[in-house]
Amino acid sequence: MWLSGSDNDFNGTFYWESTGHAFGPFSYWSTGQPDDGALVNKTSENCVILNHMDSYQWHDFGCSSKELRFICEKRGATK
């Protein structure tokens, strides 16, 4: 699942597409991530996903992948 995170603007600087805010202070990267695809396919991996095969930790992944699903975000009611 794509989490709305990416580093499309500047490689290595991740932000939330939905708000434009930088990651932090919380992150849940898997060991060795983000790696920009350096070890596997040597392609740019700019989107942040939940990897179900790695305890749902974060991995960077290619944004143009047709395999990506996404999580919708809904604004809460205002009081």
mmCIF file of the N, C-alpha and C atoms, coordinates in Angstrom:
data_MODEL
# 
_entry.id   MODEL 
# 
loop_
_atom_site.group_PDB 
_atom_site.id 
_atom_site.type_symbol 
_atom_site.label_atom_id 
_atom_site.label_alt_id 
_atom_site.label_comp_id 
_atom_site.label_asym_id 
_atom_site.label_entity_id 
_atom_site.label_seq_id 
_atom_site.pdbx_PDB_ins_code 
_atom_site.Cartn_x 
_atom_site.Cartn_y 
_atom_site.Cartn_z 
_atom_site.occupancy 
_atom_site.B_iso_or_equiv 
_atom_site.pdbx_formal_charge 
_atom_site.auth_seq_id 
_atom_site.auth_comp_id 
_atom_site.auth_asym_id 
_atom_site.auth_atom_id 
_atom_site.pdbx_PDB_model_num 
ATOM 1   N N  . MET A 1 1  ? 0.832   -1.183 0.000   1.00 0.00 ? 1  MET A N  1 
ATOM 2   C CA . MET A 1 1  ? 0.000   0.000  0.000   1.00 0.00 ? 1  MET A CA 1 
ATOM 3   C C  . MET A 1 1  ? 0.880   1.251  0.000   1.00 0.00 ? 1  MET A C  1 
ATOM 4   N N  . TRP A 1 2  ? 0.565   2.164  -0.894  1.00 0.00 ? 2  TRP A N  1 
ATOM 5   C CA . TRP A 1 2  ? 1.273   3.443  -0.933  1.00 0.00 ? 2  TRP A CA 1 
ATOM 6   C C  . TRP A 1 2  ? 0.735   4.316  0.186   1.00 0.00 ? 2  TRP A C  1 
ATOM 7   N N  . LEU A 1 3  ? 1.616   4.977  0.920   1.00 0.00 ? 3  LEU A N  1 
ATOM 8   C CA . LEU A 1 3  ? 1.238   5.757  2.093   1.00 0.00 ? 3  LEU A CA 1 
ATOM 9   C C  . LEU A 1 3  ? 1.134   7.255  1.852   1.00 0.00 ? 3  LEU A C  1 
ATOM 10  N N  . SER A 1 4  ? 1.281   7.719  0.634   1.00 0.00 ? 4  SER A N  1 
ATOM 11  C CA . SER A 1 4  ? 1.270   9.140  0.295   1.00 0.00 ? 4  SER A CA 1 
ATOM 12  C C  . SER A 1 4  ? 2.626   9.784  0.537   1.00 0.00 ? 4  SER A C  1 
ATOM 13  N N  . GLY A 1 5  ? 3.627   9.006  0.899   1.00 0.00 ? 5  GLY A N  1 
ATOM 14  C CA . GLY A 1 5  ? 4.964   9.543  1.088   1.00 0.00 ? 5  GLY A CA 1 
ATOM 15  C C  . GLY A 1 5  ? 5.803   9.385  -0.160  1.00 0.00 ? 5  GLY A C  1 
ATOM 16  N N  . SER A 1 6  ? 6.663   10.376 -0.414  1.00 0.00 ? 6  SER A N  1 
ATOM 17  C CA . SER A 1 6  ? 7.579   10.273 -1.552  1.00 0.00 ? 6  SER A CA 1 
ATOM 18  C C  . SER A 1 6  ? 8.771   11.201 -1.352  1.00 0.00 ? 6  SER A C  1 
ATOM 19  N N  . ASP A 1 7  ? 9.761   11.010 -2.209  1.00 0.00 ? 7  ASP A N  1 
ATOM 20  C CA . ASP A 1 7  ? 10.890  11.945 -2.266  1.00 0.00 ? 7  ASP A CA 1 
ATOM 21  C C  . ASP A 1 7  ? 11.068  12.410 -3.708  1.00 0.00 ? 7  ASP A C  1 
ATOM 22  N N  . ASN A 1 8  ? 9.942   12.647 -4.383  1.00 0.00 ? 8  ASN A N  1 
ATOM 23  C CA . ASN A 1 8  ? 9.958   13.051 -5.785  1.00 0.00 ? 8  ASN A CA 1 
ATOM 24  C C  . ASN A 1 8  ? 10.663  14.382 -6.019  1.00 0.00 ? 8  ASN A C  1 
ATOM 25  N N  . ASP A 1 9  ? 10.580  15.306 -5.082  1.00 0.00 ? 9  ASP A N  1 
ATOM 26  C CA . ASP A 1 9  ? 11.168  16.636 -5.282  1.00 0.00 ? 9  ASP A CA 1 
ATOM 27  C C  . ASP A 1 9  ? 12.677  16.654 -5.086  1.00 0.00 ? 9  ASP A C  1 
ATOM 28  N N  . PHE A 1 10 ? 13.159  15.922 -4.087  1.00 0.00 ? 10 PHE A N  1 
ATOM 29  C CA . PHE A 1 10 ? 14.593  15.888 -3.795  1.00 0.00 ? 10 PHE A CA 1 
ATOM 30  C C  . PHE A 1 10 ? 14.927  14.514 -3.238  1.00 0.00 ? 10 PHE A C  1 
ATOM 31  N N  . ASN A 1 11 ? 15.698  13.729 -3.968  1.00 0.00 ? 11 ASN A N  1 
ATOM 32  C CA . ASN A 1 11 ? 15.991  12.353 -3.584  1.00 0.00 ? 11 ASN A CA 1 
ATOM 33  C C  . ASN A 1 11 ? 16.556  12.269 -2.167  1.00 0.00 ? 11 ASN A C  1 
ATOM 34  N N  . GLY A 1 12 ? 15.908  11.455 -1.328  1.00 0.00 ? 12 GLY A N  1 
ATOM 35  C CA . GLY A 1 12 ? 16.360  11.260 0.040   1.00 0.00 ? 12 GLY A CA 1 
ATOM 36  C C  . GLY A 1 12 ? 15.647  12.123 1.064   1.00 0.00 ? 12 GLY A C  1 
ATOM 37  N N  . THR A 1 13 ? 14.849  13.097 0.596   1.00 0.00 ? 13 THR A N  1 
ATOM 38  C CA . THR A 1 13 ? 14.071  13.949 1.498   1.00 0.00 ? 13 THR A CA 1 
ATOM 39  C C  . THR A 1 13 ? 12.599  13.595 1.316   1.00 0.00 ? 13 THR A C  1 
ATOM 40  N N  . PHE A 1 14 ? 12.070  12.807 2.239   1.00 0.00 ? 14 PHE A N  1 
ATOM 41  C CA . PHE A 1 14 ? 10.709  12.294 2.108   1.00 0.00 ? 14 PHE A CA 1 
ATOM 42  C C  . PHE A 1 14 ? 9.699   13.238 2.742   1.00 0.00 ? 14 PHE A C  1 
ATOM 43  N N  . TYR A 1 15 ? 8.547   13.354 2.093   1.00 0.00 ? 15 TYR A N  1 
ATOM 44  C CA . TYR A 1 15 ? 7.449   14.198 2.565   1.00 0.00 ? 15 TYR A CA 1 
ATOM 45  C C  . TYR A 1 15 ? 6.132   13.505 2.235   1.00 0.00 ? 15 TYR A C  1 
ATOM 46  N N  . TRP A 1 16 ? 5.068   13.978 2.870   1.00 0.00 ? 16 TRP A N  1 
ATOM 47  C CA . TRP A 1 16 ? 3.724   13.456 2.616   1.00 0.00 ? 16 TRP A CA 1 
ATOM 48  C C  . TRP A 1 16 ? 3.104   14.234 1.470   1.00 0.00 ? 16 TRP A C  1 
ATOM 49  N N  . GLU A 1 17 ? 2.723   13.531 0.408   1.00 0.00 ? 17 GLU A N  1 
ATOM 50  C CA . GLU A 1 17 ? 2.105   14.182 -0.756  1.00 0.00 ? 17 GLU A CA 1 
ATOM 51  C C  . GLU A 1 17 ? 0.822   14.913 -0.367  1.00 0.00 ? 17 GLU A C  1 
ATOM 52  N N  . SER A 1 18 ? 0.080   14.361 0.581   1.00 0.00 ? 18 SER A N  1 
ATOM 53  C CA . SER A 1 18 ? -1.216  14.939 0.944   1.00 0.00 ? 18 SER A CA 1 
ATOM 54  C C  . SER A 1 18 ? -1.097  16.277 1.666   1.00 0.00 ? 18 SER A C  1 
ATOM 55  N N  . THR A 1 19 ? 0.013   16.510 2.372   1.00 0.00 ? 19 THR A N  1 
ATOM 56  C CA . THR A 1 19 ? 0.163   17.752 3.141   1.00 0.00 ? 19 THR A CA 1 
ATOM 57  C C  . THR A 1 19 ? 1.384   18.569 2.754   1.00 0.00 ? 19 THR A C  1 
ATOM 58  N N  . GLY A 1 20 ? 2.371   17.933 2.141   1.00 0.00 ? 20 GLY A N  1 
ATOM 59  C CA . GLY A 1 20 ? 3.617   18.607 1.822   1.00 0.00 ? 20 GLY A CA 1 
ATOM 60  C C  . GLY A 1 20 ? 4.589   18.652 2.991   1.00 0.00 ? 20 GLY A C  1 
ATOM 61  N N  . HIS A 1 21 ? 4.202   18.103 4.142   1.00 0.00 ? 21 HIS A N  1 
ATOM 62  C CA . HIS A 1 21 ? 5.067   18.107 5.325   1.00 0.00 ? 21 HIS A CA 1 
ATOM 63  C C  . HIS A 1 21 ? 6.128   17.019 5.241   1.00 0.00 ? 21 HIS A C  1 
ATOM 64  N N  . ALA A 1 22 ? 7.299   17.340 5.749   1.00 0.00 ? 22 ALA A N  1 
ATOM 65  C CA . ALA A 1 22 ? 8.399   16.362 5.800   1.00 0.00 ? 22 ALA A CA 1 
ATOM 66  C C  . ALA A 1 22 ? 8.069   15.255 6.796   1.00 0.00 ? 22 ALA A C  1 
ATOM 67  N N  . PHE A 1 23 ? 8.657   14.083 6.575   1.00 0.00 ? 23 PHE A N  1 
ATOM 68  C CA . PHE A 1 23 ? 8.496   12.977 7.518   1.00 0.00 ? 23 PHE A CA 1 
ATOM 69  C C  . PHE A 1 23 ? 9.070   13.368 8.871   1.00 0.00 ? 23 PHE A C  1 
ATOM 70  N N  . GLY A 1 24 ? 8.466   12.871 9.903   1.00 0.00 ? 24 GLY A N  1 
ATOM 71  C CA . GLY A 1 24 ? 9.017   13.026 11.239  1.00 0.00 ? 24 GLY A CA 1 
ATOM 72  C C  . GLY A 1 24 ? 7.993   13.577 12.203  1.00 0.00 ? 24 GLY A C  1 
ATOM 73  N N  . PRO A 1 25 ? 8.218   13.376 13.459  1.00 0.00 ? 25 PRO A N  1 
ATOM 74  C CA . PRO A 1 25 ? 9.371   12.669 14.007  1.00 0.00 ? 25 PRO A CA 1 
ATOM 75  C C  . PRO A 1 25 ? 9.255   11.145 13.882  1.00 0.00 ? 25 PRO A C  1 
ATOM 76  N N  . PHE A 1 26 ? 8.049   10.629 13.582  1.00 0.00 ? 26 PHE A N  1 
ATOM 77  C CA . PHE A 1 26 ? 7.855   9.186  13.487  1.00 0.00 ? 26 PHE A CA 1 
ATOM 78  C C  . PHE A 1 26 ? 8.250   8.668  12.109  1.00 0.00 ? 26 PHE A C  1 
ATOM 79  N N  . SER A 1 27 ? 8.909   7.527  12.075  1.00 0.00 ? 27 SER A N  1 
ATOM 80  C CA . SER A 1 27 ? 9.122   6.784  10.829  1.00 0.00 ? 27 SER A CA 1 
ATOM 81  C C  . SER A 1 27 ? 9.196   5.308  11.175  1.00 0.00 ? 27 SER A C  1 
ATOM 82  N N  . TYR A 1 28 ? 8.956   4.474  10.198  1.00 0.00 ? 28 TYR A N  1 
ATOM 83  C CA . TYR A 1 28 ? 8.923   3.027  10.429  1.00 0.00 ? 28 TYR A CA 1 
ATOM 84  C C  . TYR A 1 28 ? 9.637   2.290  9.294   1.00 0.00 ? 28 TYR A C  1 
ATOM 85  N N  . TRP A 1 29 ? 10.805  2.819  8.910   1.00 0.00 ? 29 TRP A N  1 
ATOM 86  C CA . TRP A 1 29 ? 11.586  2.208  7.833   1.00 0.00 ? 29 TRP A CA 1 
ATOM 87  C C  . TRP A 1 29 ? 12.092  0.835  8.247   1.00 0.00 ? 29 TRP A C  1 
ATOM 88  N N  . SER A 1 30 ? 12.064  -0.091 7.321   1.00 0.00 ? 30 SER A N  1 
ATOM 89  C CA . SER A 1 30 ? 12.675  -1.399 7.511   1.00 0.00 ? 30 SER A CA 1 
ATOM 90  C C  . SER A 1 30 ? 14.190  -1.235 7.459   1.00 0.00 ? 30 SER A C  1 
ATOM 91  N N  . THR A 1 31 ? 14.907  -2.167 8.039   1.00 0.00 ? 31 THR A N  1 
ATOM 92  C CA . THR A 1 31 ? 16.372  -2.139 8.011   1.00 0.00 ? 31 THR A CA 1 
ATOM 93  C C  . THR A 1 31 ? 16.857  -2.070 6.563   1.00 0.00 ? 31 THR A C  1 
ATOM 94  N N  . GLY A 1 32 ? 17.768  -1.153 6.276   1.00 0.00 ? 32 GLY A N  1 
ATOM 95  C CA . GLY A 1 32 ? 18.317  -0.997 4.932   1.00 0.00 ? 32 GLY A CA 1 
ATOM 96  C C  . GLY A 1 32 ? 17.474  -0.133 4.010   1.00 0.00 ? 32 GLY A C  1 
ATOM 97  N N  . GLN A 1 33 ? 16.370  0.380  4.499   1.00 0.00 ? 33 GLN A N  1 
ATOM 98  C CA . GLN A 1 33 ? 15.486  1.227  3.703   1.00 0.00 ? 33 GLN A CA 1 
ATOM 99  C C  . GLN A 1 33 ? 15.574  2.664  4.188   1.00 0.00 ? 33 GLN A C  1 
ATOM 100 N N  . PRO A 1 34 ? 15.342  3.623  3.369   1.00 0.00 ? 34 PRO A N  1 
ATOM 101 C CA . PRO A 1 34 ? 15.146  3.530  1.922   1.00 0.00 ? 34 PRO A CA 1 
ATOM 102 C C  . PRO A 1 34 ? 16.472  3.272  1.209   1.00 0.00 ? 34 PRO A C  1 
ATOM 103 N N  . ASP A 1 35 ? 16.401  2.526  0.120   1.00 0.00 ? 35 ASP A N  1 
ATOM 104 C CA . ASP A 1 35 ? 17.631  2.194  -0.606  1.00 0.00 ? 35 ASP A CA 1 
ATOM 105 C C  . ASP A 1 35 ? 17.606  2.637  -2.064  1.00 0.00 ? 35 ASP A C  1 
ATOM 106 N N  . ASP A 1 36 ? 16.522  3.274  -2.491  1.00 0.00 ? 36 ASP A N  1 
ATOM 107 C CA . ASP A 1 36 ? 16.379  3.775  -3.862  1.00 0.00 ? 36 ASP A CA 1 
ATOM 108 C C  . ASP A 1 36 ? 16.563  2.687  -4.908  1.00 0.00 ? 36 ASP A C  1 
ATOM 109 N N  . GLY A 1 37 ? 16.312  1.426  -4.537  1.00 0.00 ? 37 GLY A N  1 
ATOM 110 C CA . GLY A 1 37 ? 16.396  0.318  -5.477  1.00 0.00 ? 37 GLY A CA 1 
ATOM 111 C C  . GLY A 1 37 ? 17.811  -0.089 -5.836  1.00 0.00 ? 37 GLY A C  1 
ATOM 112 N N  . ALA A 1 38 ? 18.784  0.385  -5.090  1.00 0.00 ? 38 ALA A N  1 
ATOM 113 C CA . ALA A 1 38 ? 20.192  0.178  -5.442  1.00 0.00 ? 38 ALA A CA 1 
ATOM 114 C C  . ALA A 1 38 ? 20.584  -1.289 -5.532  1.00 0.00 ? 38 ALA A C  1 
ATOM 115 N N  . LEU A 1 39 ? 20.060  -2.127 -4.670  1.00 0.00 ? 39 LEU A N  1 
ATOM 116 C CA . LEU A 1 39 ? 20.495  -3.522 -4.645  1.00 0.00 ? 39 LEU A CA 1 
ATOM 117 C C  . LEU A 1 39 ? 19.684  -4.420 -5.562  1.00 0.00 ? 39 LEU A C  1 
ATOM 118 N N  . VAL A 1 40 ? 18.462  -4.042 -5.864  1.00 0.00 ? 40 VAL A N  1 
ATOM 119 C CA . VAL A 1 40 ? 17.583  -4.931 -6.618  1.00 0.00 ? 40 VAL A CA 1 
ATOM 120 C C  . VAL A 1 40 ? 17.547  -4.598 -8.100  1.00 0.00 ? 40 VAL A C  1 
ATOM 121 N N  . ASN A 1 41 ? 17.029  -3.451 -8.431  1.00 0.00 ? 41 ASN A N  1 
ATOM 122 C CA . ASN A 1 41 ? 16.796  -3.152 -9.842  1.00 0.00 ? 41 ASN A CA 1 
ATOM 123 C C  . ASN A 1 41 ? 17.461  -1.870 -10.322 1.00 0.00 ? 41 ASN A C  1 
ATOM 124 N N  . LYS A 1 42 ? 18.216  -1.237 -9.455  1.00 0.00 ? 42 LYS A N  1 
ATOM 125 C CA . LYS A 1 42 ? 18.955  -0.025 -9.806  1.00 0.00 ? 42 LYS A CA 1 
ATOM 126 C C  . LYS A 1 42 ? 18.071  1.020  -10.499 1.00 0.00 ? 42 LYS A C  1 
ATOM 127 N N  . THR A 1 43 ? 16.837  1.132  -10.026 1.00 0.00 ? 43 THR A N  1 
ATOM 128 C CA . THR A 1 43 ? 15.944  2.165  -10.534 1.00 0.00 ? 43 THR A CA 1 
ATOM 129 C C  . THR A 1 43 ? 15.553  3.078  -9.386  1.00 0.00 ? 43 THR A C  1 
ATOM 130 N N  . SER A 1 44 ? 15.039  4.208  -9.732  1.00 0.00 ? 44 SER A N  1 
ATOM 131 C CA . SER A 1 44 ? 14.644  5.167  -8.720  1.00 0.00 ? 44 SER A CA 1 
ATOM 132 C C  . SER A 1 44 ? 13.367  4.716  -8.027  1.00 0.00 ? 44 SER A C  1 
ATOM 133 N N  . GLU A 1 45 ? 13.417  4.646  -6.720  1.00 0.00 ? 45 GLU A N  1 
ATOM 134 C CA . GLU A 1 45 ? 12.260  4.284  -5.910  1.00 0.00 ? 45 GLU A CA 1 
ATOM 135 C C  . GLU A 1 45 ? 11.916  5.488  -5.043  1.00 0.00 ? 45 GLU A C  1 
ATOM 136 N N  . ASN A 1 46 ? 10.840  6.177  -5.403  1.00 0.00 ? 46 ASN A N  1 
ATOM 137 C CA . ASN A 1 46 ? 10.513  7.443  -4.749  1.00 0.00 ? 46 ASN A CA 1 
ATOM 138 C C  . ASN A 1 46 ? 9.238   7.418  -3.915  1.00 0.00 ? 46 ASN A C  1 
ATOM 139 N N  . CYS A 1 47 ? 8.484   6.344  -3.949  1.00 0.00 ? 47 CYS A N  1 
ATOM 140 C CA . CYS A 1 47 ? 7.247   6.269  -3.166  1.00 0.00 ? 47 CYS A CA 1 
ATOM 141 C C  . CYS A 1 47 ? 7.434   5.367  -1.957  1.00 0.00 ? 47 CYS A C  1 
ATOM 142 N N  . VAL A 1 48 ? 6.718   5.670  -0.886  1.00 0.00 ? 48 VAL A N  1 
ATOM 143 C CA . VAL A 1 48 ? 6.830   4.910  0.361   1.00 0.00 ? 48 VAL A CA 1 
ATOM 144 C C  . VAL A 1 48 ? 5.630   3.980  0.493   1.00 0.00 ? 48 VAL A C  1 
ATOM 145 N N  . ILE A 1 49 ? 5.927   2.703  0.705   1.00 0.00 ? 49 ILE A N  1 
ATOM 146 C CA . ILE A 1 49 ? 4.870   1.699  0.827   1.00 0.00 ? 49 ILE A CA 1 
ATOM 147 C C  . ILE A 1 49 ? 4.961   0.966  2.158   1.00 0.00 ? 49 ILE A C  1 
ATOM 148 N N  . LEU A 1 50 ? 3.841   0.336  2.536   1.00 0.00 ? 50 LEU A N  1 
ATOM 149 C CA . LEU A 1 50 ? 3.836   -0.644 3.624   1.00 0.00 ? 50 LEU A CA 1 
ATOM 150 C C  . LEU A 1 50 ? 4.152   -1.981 2.981   1.00 0.00 ? 50 LEU A C  1 
ATOM 151 N N  . ASN A 1 51 ? 5.167   -2.657 3.442   1.00 0.00 ? 51 ASN A N  1 
ATOM 152 C CA . ASN A 1 51 ? 5.545   -3.947 2.876   1.00 0.00 ? 51 ASN A CA 1 
ATOM 153 C C  . ASN A 1 51 ? 4.980   -5.054 3.759   1.00 0.00 ? 51 ASN A C  1 
ATOM 154 N N  . HIS A 1 52 ? 3.939   -5.732 3.265   1.00 0.00 ? 52 HIS A N  1 
ATOM 155 C CA . HIS A 1 52 ? 3.298   -6.784 4.067   1.00 0.00 ? 52 HIS A CA 1 
ATOM 156 C C  . HIS A 1 52 ? 4.223   -7.967 4.339   1.00 0.00 ? 52 HIS A C  1 
ATOM 157 N N  . MET A 1 53 ? 5.250   -8.139 3.525   1.00 0.00 ? 53 MET A N  1 
ATOM 158 C CA . MET A 1 53 ? 6.181   -9.254 3.729   1.00 0.00 ? 53 MET A CA 1 
ATOM 159 C C  . MET A 1 53 ? 7.294   -8.900 4.708   1.00 0.00 ? 53 MET A C  1 
ATOM 160 N N  . ASP A 1 54 ? 7.269   -7.684 5.238   1.00 0.00 ? 54 ASP A N  1 
ATOM 161 C CA . ASP A 1 54 ? 8.293   -7.226 6.177   1.00 0.00 ? 54 ASP A CA 1 
ATOM 162 C C  . ASP A 1 54 ? 7.627   -6.550 7.381   1.00 0.00 ? 54 ASP A C  1 
ATOM 163 N N  . SER A 1 55 ? 6.663   -7.243 7.972   1.00 0.00 ? 55 SER A N  1 
ATOM 164 C CA . SER A 1 55 ? 5.948   -6.754 9.162   1.00 0.00 ? 55 SER A CA 1 
ATOM 165 C C  . SER A 1 55 ? 5.342   -5.372 8.956   1.00 0.00 ? 55 SER A C  1 
ATOM 166 N N  . TYR A 1 56 ? 4.945   -5.078 7.733   1.00 0.00 ? 56 TYR A N  1 
ATOM 167 C CA . TYR A 1 56 ? 4.321   -3.796 7.394   1.00 0.00 ? 56 TYR A CA 1 
ATOM 168 C C  . TYR A 1 56 ? 5.210   -2.594 7.686   1.00 0.00 ? 56 TYR A C  1 
ATOM 169 N N  . GLN A 1 57 ? 6.513   -2.813 7.604   1.00 0.00 ? 57 GLN A N  1 
ATOM 170 C CA . GLN A 1 57 ? 7.442   -1.689 7.733   1.00 0.00 ? 57 GLN A CA 1 
ATOM 171 C C  . GLN A 1 57 ? 7.512   -0.964 6.395   1.00 0.00 ? 57 GLN A C  1 
ATOM 172 N N  . TRP A 1 58 ? 8.072   0.244  6.437   1.00 0.00 ? 58 TRP A N  1 
ATOM 173 C CA . TRP A 1 58 ? 8.145   1.073  5.239   1.00 0.00 ? 58 TRP A CA 1 
ATOM 174 C C  . TRP A 1 58 ? 9.299   0.650  4.344   1.00 0.00 ? 58 TRP A C  1 
ATOM 175 N N  . HIS A 1 59 ? 9.054   0.704  3.039   1.00 0.00 ? 59 HIS A N  1 
ATOM 176 C CA . HIS A 1 59 ? 10.063  0.505  2.002   1.00 0.00 ? 59 HIS A CA 1 
ATOM 177 C C  . HIS A 1 59 ? 9.859   1.595  0.957   1.00 0.00 ? 59 HIS A C  1 
ATOM 178 N N  . ASP A 1 60 ? 10.928  1.974  0.274   1.00 0.00 ? 60 ASP A N  1 
ATOM 179 C CA . ASP A 1 60 ? 10.734  2.829  -0.889  1.00 0.00 ? 60 ASP A CA 1 
ATOM 180 C C  . ASP A 1 60 ? 10.483  1.920  -2.081  1.00 0.00 ? 60 ASP A C  1 
ATOM 181 N N  . PHE A 1 61 ? 9.726   2.421  -3.055  1.00 0.00 ? 61 PHE A N  1 
ATOM 182 C CA . PHE A 1 61 ? 9.254   1.591  -4.162  1.00 0.00 ? 61 PHE A CA 1 
ATOM 183 C C  . PHE A 1 61 ? 9.023   2.505  -5.358  1.00 0.00 ? 61 PHE A C  1 
ATOM 184 N N  . GLY A 1 62 ? 9.068   1.958  -6.548  1.00 0.00 ? 62 GLY A N  1 
ATOM 185 C CA . GLY A 1 62 ? 8.843   2.758  -7.753  1.00 0.00 ? 62 GLY A CA 1 
ATOM 186 C C  . GLY A 1 62 ? 7.429   3.306  -7.822  1.00 0.00 ? 62 GLY A C  1 
ATOM 187 N N  . CYS A 1 63 ? 7.297   4.576  -8.063  1.00 0.00 ? 63 CYS A N  1 
ATOM 188 C CA . CYS A 1 63 ? 5.980   5.222  -8.089  1.00 0.00 ? 63 CYS A CA 1 
ATOM 189 C C  . CYS A 1 63 ? 5.144   4.839  -9.300  1.00 0.00 ? 63 CYS A C  1 
ATOM 190 N N  . SER A 1 64 ? 5.760   4.427  -10.365 1.00 0.00 ? 64 SER A N  1 
ATOM 191 C CA . SER A 1 64 ? 4.996   4.117  -11.571 1.00 0.00 ? 64 SER A CA 1 
ATOM 192 C C  . SER A 1 64 ? 4.520   2.667  -11.612 1.00 0.00 ? 64 SER A C  1 
ATOM 193 N N  . SER A 1 65 ? 4.767   1.931  -10.563 1.00 0.00 ? 65 SER A N  1 
ATOM 194 C CA . SER A 1 65 ? 4.376   0.529  -10.526 1.00 0.00 ? 65 SER A CA 1 
ATOM 195 C C  . SER A 1 65 ? 2.856   0.372  -10.580 1.00 0.00 ? 65 SER A C  1 
ATOM 196 N N  . LYS A 1 66 ? 2.392   -0.534 -11.406 1.00 0.00 ? 66 LYS A N  1 
ATOM 197 C CA . LYS A 1 66 ? 0.968   -0.825 -11.485 1.00 0.00 ? 66 LYS A CA 1 
ATOM 198 C C  . LYS A 1 66 ? 0.522   -1.709 -10.324 1.00 0.00 ? 66 LYS A C  1 
ATOM 199 N N  . GLU A 1 67 ? 1.489   -2.156 -9.521  1.00 0.00 ? 67 GLU A N  1 
ATOM 200 C CA . GLU A 1 67 ? 1.177   -2.999 -8.373  1.00 0.00 ? 67 GLU A CA 1 
ATOM 201 C C  . GLU A 1 67 ? 0.718   -2.193 -7.168  1.00 0.00 ? 67 GLU A C  1 
ATOM 202 N N  . LEU A 1 68 ? 0.937   -0.892 -7.178  1.00 0.00 ? 68 LEU A N  1 
ATOM 203 C CA . LEU A 1 68 ? 0.648   -0.077 -6.006  1.00 0.00 ? 68 LEU A CA 1 
ATOM 204 C C  . LEU A 1 68 ? -0.848  0.096  -5.769  1.00 0.00 ? 68 LEU A C  1 
ATOM 205 N N  . ARG A 1 69 ? -1.258  -0.118 -4.564  1.00 0.00 ? 69 ARG A N  1 
ATOM 206 C CA . ARG A 1 69 ? -2.582  0.248  -4.078  1.00 0.00 ? 69 ARG A CA 1 
ATOM 207 C C  . ARG A 1 69 ? -2.347  1.454  -3.178  1.00 0.00 ? 69 ARG A C  1 
ATOM 208 N N  . PHE A 1 70 ? -3.381  2.064  -2.710  1.00 0.00 ? 70 PHE A N  1 
ATOM 209 C CA . PHE A 1 70 ? -3.185  3.240  -1.877  1.00 0.00 ? 70 PHE A CA 1 
ATOM 210 C C  . PHE A 1 70 ? -4.182  3.257  -0.736  1.00 0.00 ? 70 PHE A C  1 
ATOM 211 N N  . ILE A 1 71 ? -3.842  4.034  0.277   1.00 0.00 ? 71 ILE A N  1 
ATOM 212 C CA . ILE A 1 71 ? -4.705  4.222  1.427   1.00 0.00 ? 71 ILE A CA 1 
ATOM 213 C C  . ILE A 1 71 ? -5.322  5.606  1.310   1.00 0.00 ? 71 ILE A C  1 
ATOM 214 N N  . CYS A 1 72 ? -6.631  5.683  1.396   1.00 0.00 ? 72 CYS A N  1 
ATOM 215 C CA . CYS A 1 72 ? -7.310  6.976  1.297   1.00 0.00 ? 72 CYS A CA 1 
ATOM 216 C C  . CYS A 1 72 ? -7.285  7.692  2.637   1.00 0.00 ? 72 CYS A C  1 
ATOM 217 N N  . GLU A 1 73 ? -7.242  8.989  2.564   1.00 0.00 ? 73 GLU A N  1 
ATOM 218 C CA . GLU A 1 73 ? -7.229  9.824  3.759   1.00 0.00 ? 73 GLU A CA 1 
ATOM 219 C C  . GLU A 1 73 ? -8.472  10.705 3.729   1.00 0.00 ? 73 GLU A C  1 
ATOM 220 N N  . LYS A 1 74 ? -9.153  10.774 4.852   1.00 0.00 ? 74 LYS A N  1 
ATOM 221 C CA . LYS A 1 74 ? -10.357 11.591 4.927   1.00 0.00 ? 74 LYS A CA 1 
ATOM 222 C C  . LYS A 1 74 ? -10.198 12.591 6.068   1.00 0.00 ? 74 LYS A C  1 
ATOM 223 N N  . ARG A 1 75 ? -10.492 13.817 5.795   1.00 0.00 ? 75 ARG A N  1 
ATOM 224 C CA . ARG A 1 75 ? -10.409 14.843 6.830   1.00 0.00 ? 75 ARG A CA 1 
ATOM 225 C C  . ARG A 1 75 ? -11.510 14.604 7.859   1.00 0.00 ? 75 ARG A C  1 
ATOM 226 N N  . GLY A 1 76 ? -11.151 14.839 9.116   1.00 0.00 ? 76 GLY A N  1 
ATOM 227 C CA . GLY A 1 76 ? -12.117 14.698 10.194  1.00 0.00 ? 76 GLY A CA 1 
ATOM 228 C C  . GLY A 1 76 ? -13.087 15.866 10.219  1.00 0.00 ? 76 GLY A C  1 
ATOM 229 N N  . ALA A 1 77 ? -14.183 15.677 10.897  1.00 0.00 ? 77 ALA A N  1 
ATOM 230 C CA . ALA A 1 77 ? -15.170 16.738 11.035  1.00 0.00 ? 77 ALA A CA 1 
ATOM 231 C C  . ALA A 1 77 ? -14.605 17.860 11.904  1.00 0.00 ? 77 ALA A C  1 
ATOM 232 N N  . THR A 1 78 ? -14.928 19.076 11.563  1.00 0.00 ? 78 THR A N  1 
ATOM 233 C CA . THR A 1 78 ? -14.501 20.216 12.374  1.00 0.00 ? 78 THR A CA 1 
ATOM 234 C C  . THR A 1 78 ? -15.593 20.542 13.369  1.00 0.00 ? 78 THR A C  1 
ATOM 235 N N  . LYS A 1 79 ? -15.197 21.037 14.511  1.00 0.00 ? 79 LYS A N  1 
ATOM 236 C CA . LYS A 1 79 ? -16.182 21.360 15.550  1.00 0.00 ? 79 LYS A CA 1 
ATOM 237 C C  . LYS A 1 79 ? -16.427 22.839 15.604  1.00 0.00 ? 79 LYS A C  1 
# 
